[in-house]
Amino acid sequence: MLQADVEDLATPPEETRSTRTSHRCVLLTVKEFCKVLFPYDAQNEDELSIKEGDIVSIVSKAPEKSSKPSGLSTSPGAPALMETKVKSEQGSNILEELRVQLRELRATVELMKSQHKQEMKQLVSELDDEKKIRLSLQMDVENIKKVLSK
């Protein structure tokens, strides 16, 4: 672990400290520390590579997505209420579409089952016919053998 990492660990949460990068000074508010569970290789210049086991300080987090808007307003046409209504309508439309698709799939499965039964009956019938023909041919062969042996 580098000396800078040890100093970062010693910094208490919510303390503001400055970090010098080249010639500029950036103020960071450290809220918490986390241990890296999976390595990550930087894909772009503005990203950092980290290794498993590294300790990183969390400066800010992306807001968590929620199904409920955070600021509800009671005024008519408020964006938060409209967004909820639109999402609700979209959700019920999607749900209805899925129900229709499910009904169609069930009907298709039932149709395929009945077709399969019919095909199986036809194959069994054809197999019985083939068995009869084979038995008849075997009897003819036996009769021919008897005639030839006399």
URTA-V331822 format. One record per pair of residues at least 24 apart in sequence whose C-alpha atoms are under 10 Angstrom apart, sorted by the first residue. I is the first residue (numbers start at 1). J is the second residue. Records with the same first field share a line. If there is no record, write none. Layout:
I = J + J
This chain:
1 = 53 + 54 + 55
5 = 54 + 55 + 56 + 57
6 = 55
8 = 33 + 55 + 56 + 57
9 = 33 + 55 + 56 + 57
11 = 57
13 = 57 + 58
14 = 59
28 = 57 + 58 + 59 + 60
29 = 57 + 58 + 59 + 60
30 = 57 + 58 + 59 + 60
31 = 57 + 58 + 59 + 60 + 61
32 = 56 + 57 + 58 + 59 + 60
33 = 57 + 58 + 59
34 = 58
